[in-house]
Amino acid sequence: MLRREWKKIAVALLLIVLFVLVALTIFKFQKESEDVFEDYTNNPSEEIVFQNSSDMSEQEIRQLVEEKRNTLKSFFENAKYYNISEVSSEYTKEDDEKYIVIDENFLNQFHTYVTDDVYGYYWDQLTEITPDQDVLLTSRIHRGPKTMFDSVYSDSAIAMINVNEEILELESATNEKIVSIINIRLCPDGEDAICSRNDHYRLILEKVENDWKIAEFTEKID
């Protein structure tokens, strides 16, 4: 009789142990499945399906976007800025750390590349100043915050700082608007898995009086 009772107890304990092991296995499997799911949903390099309802081919659109982007990038790479203390005696060397000075030639050329909204964003940060009489400048000049173009150079679709790869992805196109994404990367050669930078910025073109202009180039996509 006693032996039967011990057998029942042993069987019960074995069943309990098996149940615990099965429960732990199921929990571990669910946790690993959740982790894998999160990795996929947070993957910023998900493939984009290009939606083209324009009269242009995909190749023509790609060439157009690259041309407009490269033109704006070249403009900023070669832009000339003045130290405010060198054009107006009303300002000191310390003010050179607060302001940059640009002339109307810069502004007029910039406006040919971008829409009124983009141009207006930077224009609103400027104040016209009067240069000294002995300063040889042929156009009016304006001062702006020293940092007003910092994001253009480092954190935009035409970034030039901390980047060695630029990848264009087309998102959508009509006869009036083209939406694309520029992938700005900093990766050792052939080492995609250890890139120290992998940012995405929206680059939008809009047609203005039969001319394509950049309507967005600083929006970062998370």
RODO-2510 file (C-alpha; in nm, 4 decimals, decimal comma):
residues 222
     n   res          X          Y          Z
     1     m     0,0000     0,0000     0,0000
     2     l     0,2764     0,2424     0,0959
     3     r     0,4646     0,1614    -0,2241
     4     r     0,1595     0,2566    -0,4363
     5     e     0,1312     0,5894    -0,2597
     6     w     0,4980     0,6663    -0,3299
     7     k     0,4489     0,5760    -0,6949
     8     k     0,1534     0,8166    -0,7192
     9     i     0,3572     1,0924    -0,5557
    10     a     0,6528     1,0281    -0,7876
    11     v     0,4263     1,0359    -1,0951
    12     a     0,2665     1,3600    -0,9750
    13     l     0,6043     1,5236    -0,9174
    14     l     0,7229     1,4106    -1,2608
    15     l     0,4127     1,5587    -1,4231
    16     i     0,4673     1,8875    -1,2382
    17     v     0,8316     1,9030    -1,3523
    18     l     0,7322     1,8289    -1,7116
    19     f     0,4623     2,0951    -1,6991
    20     v     0,7104     2,3559    -1,5711
    21     l     0,9631     2,2649    -1,8435
    22     v     0,6978     2,2903    -2,1161
    23     a     0,5773     2,6264    -1,9812
    24     l     0,9326     2,7657    -1,9715
    25     t     0,9974     2,6449    -2,3278
    26     i     0,6777     2,8104    -2,4566
    27     f     0,7624     3,1378    -2,2767
    28     k     1,1154     3,1429    -2,4198
    29     f     0,9855     3,0766    -2,7733
    30     q     0,7299     3,3591    -2,7470
    31     k     0,9943     3,6013    -2,6175
    32     e     1,2333     3,5190    -2,9040
    33     s     0,9484     3,5586    -3,1552
    34     e     0,8668     3,9049    -3,0153
    35     d     1,2313     4,0106    -3,0398
    36     v     1,2512     3,9013    -3,4038
    37     f     0,9290     4,0879    -3,4859
    38     e     1,0594     4,4088    -3,3287
    39     d     1,3815     4,3859    -3,5303
    40     y     1,1878     4,3720    -3,8564
    41     t     0,9455     4,6540    -3,7784
    42     n     1,2280     4,8868    -3,6778
    43     n     1,4284     4,8181    -3,9934
    44     p     1,4660     5,1569    -4,1719
    45     s     1,5892     4,9996    -4,4962
    46     e     1,2529     4,8445    -4,5887
    47     e     1,2229     4,8389    -4,9665
    48     i     1,0237     5,1239    -5,1223
    49     v     0,7887     5,0505    -5,4124
    50     f     0,8145     5,3467    -5,6515
    51     q     0,4765     5,4879    -5,7575
    52     n     0,5130     5,6691    -6,0900
    53     s     0,2117     5,8416    -6,2445
    54     s     0,4120     6,1030    -6,4345
    55     d     0,4921     6,1234    -6,8051
    56     m     0,8602     6,0569    -6,7355
    57     s     1,0391     5,7254    -6,7117
    58     e     1,1978     5,6156    -6,3863
    59     q     1,5428     5,6780    -6,5341
    60     e     1,4483     6,0338    -6,6358
    61     i     1,3104     6,1045    -6,2886
    62     r     1,6200     5,9673    -6,1211
    63     q     1,8449     6,1817    -6,3399
    64     l     1,6345     6,4901    -6,2665
    65     v     1,6444     6,4386    -5,8899
    66     e     2,0179     6,3723    -5,8914
    67     e     2,0803     6,6807    -6,1066
    68     k     1,8794     6,9120    -5,8786
    69     r     2,0335     6,7650    -5,5652
    70     n     2,3904     6,7882    -5,6978
    71     t     2,3344     7,1486    -5,8111
    72     l     2,2163     7,2557    -5,4656
    73     k     2,4966     7,0627    -5,2992
    74     s     2,7583     7,2253    -5,5233
    75     f     2,6080     7,5670    -5,4478
    76     f     2,6570     7,5214    -5,0741
    77     e     2,9999     7,3640    -5,1170
    78     n     3,1166     7,6796    -5,2957
    79     a     2,9115     7,9357    -5,1007
    80     k     3,0925     8,2477    -4,9815
    81     y     3,0223     8,3837    -4,6351
    82     y     3,1666     8,7023    -4,4844
    83     n     3,2823     8,7767    -4,1318
    84     i     3,0582     9,0493    -4,0006
    85     s     3,3472     9,2373    -3,8362
    86     e     3,5172     9,2673    -4,1775
    87     v     3,2245     9,4351    -4,3509
    88     s     3,0917     9,6604    -4,0754
    89     s     3,2843     9,8404    -3,7993
    90     e     2,9682     9,8302    -3,5895
    91     y     3,0524     9,4683    -3,5116
    92     t     3,3503     9,3086    -3,3358
    93     k     3,5462     8,9852    -3,3728
    94     e     3,3252     8,8348    -3,1020
    95     d     3,0276     8,8967    -3,3283
    96     d     3,1888     8,6738    -3,5908
    97     e     3,0941     8,3833    -3,3621
    98     k     2,7294     8,4946    -3,3578
    99     y     2,6598     8,5896    -3,7200
   100     i     2,7397     8,5078    -4,0792
   101     v     2,6974     8,7567    -4,3622
   102     i     2,5697     8,6733    -4,7096
   103     d     2,5023     8,8967    -5,0060
   104     e     2,2085     8,9174    -5,2432
   105     n     2,3952     8,7307    -5,5142
   106     f     2,3924     8,4296    -5,2813
   107     l     2,0227     8,4758    -5,2062
   108     n     1,9163     8,5251    -5,5667
   109     q     2,1014     8,2162    -5,6830
   110     f     1,9705     8,0090    -5,3918
   111     h     1,6149     8,1113    -5,4800
   112     t     1,6541     7,9693    -5,8311
   113     y     1,7059     7,6231    -5,6821
   114     v     1,4344     7,6110    -5,4144
   115     t     1,0660     7,6945    -5,3738
   116     d     0,9387     8,0124    -5,2108
   117     d     0,8635     7,8240    -4,8884
   118     v     1,2179     7,6935    -4,8524
   119     y     1,3656     8,0308    -4,9470
   120     g     1,1325     8,2101    -4,7053
   121     y     1,2433     7,9909    -4,4135
   122     y     1,6005     8,1203    -4,4451
   123     w     1,5025     8,4730    -4,5522
   124     d     1,3084     8,5164    -4,2281
   125     q     1,6300     8,4661    -4,0304
   126     l     1,8132     8,7509    -4,2075
   127     t     1,8565     9,1198    -4,1287
   128     e     1,9990     9,3652    -4,3785
   129     i     2,3074     9,5547    -4,2620
   130     t     2,5018     9,8461    -4,4082
   131     p     2,8679     9,7812    -4,4926
   132     d     3,1429    10,0344    -4,4332
   133     q     3,2094    10,2693    -4,7243
   134     d     3,5531    10,1224    -4,7913
   135     v     3,4176     9,7673    -4,8218
   136     l     3,3975     9,6726    -5,1888
   137     l     3,0709     9,4847    -5,2221
   138     t     2,8485     9,5175    -5,5257
   139     s     2,5230     9,4004    -5,3675
   140     r     2,3281     9,4432    -5,0481
   141     i     2,4296     9,2236    -4,7538
   142     h     2,2433     9,0500    -4,4760
   143     r     2,3388     8,8961    -4,1454
   144     g     2,2000     8,5721    -4,0090
   145     p     2,2643     8,3391    -3,7140
   146     k     2,6015     8,1700    -3,7350
   147     t     2,4326     7,8300    -3,7286
   148     m     2,1578     7,8960    -3,9830
   149     f     2,3079     7,6631    -4,2454
   150     d     2,4711     7,4082    -4,0125
   151     s     2,2005     7,1472    -4,0671
   152     v     2,2357     7,1852    -4,4446
   153     y     2,5964     7,0679    -4,4276
   154     s     2,5550     6,7955    -4,1653
   155     d     2,1918     6,6893    -4,1367
   156     s     2,0127     6,7024    -4,4708
   157     a     1,9706     6,5298    -4,8059
   158     i     2,2818     6,7131    -4,9309
   159     a     2,4927     6,6469    -4,6201
   160     m     2,8673     6,6806    -4,6744
   161     i     2,9966     6,6085    -4,3226
   162     n     3,0403     6,2514    -4,1944
   163     v     2,9232     6,0828    -4,5122
   164     n     3,0868     5,8547    -4,7685
   165     e     2,7763     5,6982    -4,9275
   166     e     2,4646     5,8606    -5,0732
   167     i     2,1812     5,6402    -5,1983
   168     l     1,8781     5,7763    -5,3846
   169     e     1,5439     5,5962    -5,3440
   170     l     1,2437     5,7136    -5,5460
   171     e     0,9112     5,7091    -5,3624
   172     s     0,6513     5,8690    -5,5911
   173     a     0,6206     6,0966    -5,8927
   174     t     0,3527     6,2964    -6,0720
   175     n     0,3879     6,5677    -6,3359
   176     e     0,3913     6,8263    -6,0545
   177     k     0,5742     6,6610    -5,7649
   178     i     0,8513     6,4085    -5,7072
   179     v     0,9160     6,2543    -5,3666
   180     s     1,2420     6,0740    -5,2963
   181     i     1,4535     5,9652    -5,0011
   182     i     1,8281     6,0131    -4,9716
   183     n     2,0111     5,7591    -4,7576
   184     i     2,3164     5,9290    -4,6034
   185     r     2,5667     5,6744    -4,4741
   186     l     2,9109     5,6567    -4,3198
   187     c     3,0439     5,3038    -4,3547
   188     p     3,3856     5,1424    -4,3829
   189     d     3,4391     5,0017    -4,7319
   190     g     3,2399     4,6836    -4,7682
   191     e     3,1301     4,6834    -4,4033
   192     d     2,7569     4,7618    -4,4135
   193     a     2,6954     4,5954    -4,0795
   194     i     2,9066     4,8467    -3,8856
   195     c     2,8021     5,1797    -4,0392
   196     s     2,8383     5,4618    -3,7889
   197     r     2,5727     5,6609    -3,9768
   198     n     2,2648     5,5444    -4,1659
   199     d     2,0231     5,8388    -4,1931
   200     h     1,7326     5,9015    -4,4309
   201     y     1,6156     6,2439    -4,5507
   202     r     1,3210     6,3361    -4,7674
   203     l     1,4026     6,5198    -5,0902
   204     i     1,0996     6,6654    -5,2691
   205     l     1,0844     6,8435    -5,6038
   206     e     0,7897     7,0570    -5,7104
   207     k     0,7218     7,2084    -6,0500
   208     v     0,7125     7,5890    -6,0374
   209     e     0,6395     7,7685    -6,3651
   210     n     0,7738     7,4776    -6,5716
   211     d     1,0898     7,4533    -6,3613
   212     w     1,1573     7,1829    -6,1056
   213     k     1,2628     7,3233    -5,7679
   214     i     1,3539     7,1649    -5,4359
   215     a     1,0655     7,1925    -5,1909
   216     e     1,2180     6,9871    -4,9066
   217     f     1,5649     6,8575    -4,8273
   218     t     1,6147     6,8806    -4,4493
   219     e     1,3366     6,6525    -4,3174
   220     k     1,4863     6,3520    -4,1425
   221     i     1,2902     6,0266    -4,1519
   222     d     1,3078     5,8220    -3,8317
***
